[in-house]
């Protein structure tokens, strides 16, 4: 596979847009080590999945403001307690004014707790499962979360992974537009064929640059589009 554009060229353009290499580097987030991710308690991971589910299609700021209420209502997302909640209990929780009252999203909490519990029994913990998944096939982890979890498709799963420090690219509007314009893929962005082509291209850029997938994704976004001031993708 031939790269659509060298990463060195992408990086240079991003530097020019952001005022130099130092300014660009200051905009980039950091991924966590596999050991750090593996040490995260599974209840915190359930909380992060839940946060991203509620943020999807909603104002992120409001979810952050309500988050202490979510932690109170759902026992700090303790997996064993969530698994014991009946439909009636979840329906009652969905009416609690301390949280964002969306019953269908509230029910995802138990569903995703079940996924986490099942993985933990097989791999020791959900955190270890995430930590050990190779970033060279991060789209495989996206697909797993989408298939076995609830409302974790699209960018919801990837944003949750990014939030816990797992190295992943994000198909934001700017990144998707760039990849399509440079013919990295030409079909639906969520199709298996397109995602495989995108993963292959990111792997090539990673081999060229030695950078994380997250940094490559962010630098691409900062090299194109309307984000002249700077935003993380």
Buried (B, 14 or more C-beta within 10 A) or exposed (E): EEBBBEBEEBBEBBBEBBEEEEEBEEBBBEBBEBEEBBEBBBBEBBBBBBBBBBBBEEEEEEBEEBBEBBBEBBBBBBBEEBEEBEEEEBEEBBEBEEBBEBEEBBBBBBBBBBBBBEBBEEBEBBBBBBBEBEBBEBBBBBBBBBEBBBBBBBBBBBBBBBBBBBBBBBBBEBBBBBBBEBEBBEEEBEEEEBBBBBBBBBBBBBEEBEBBBBBBBBBBBBBBBEBEEBBBB
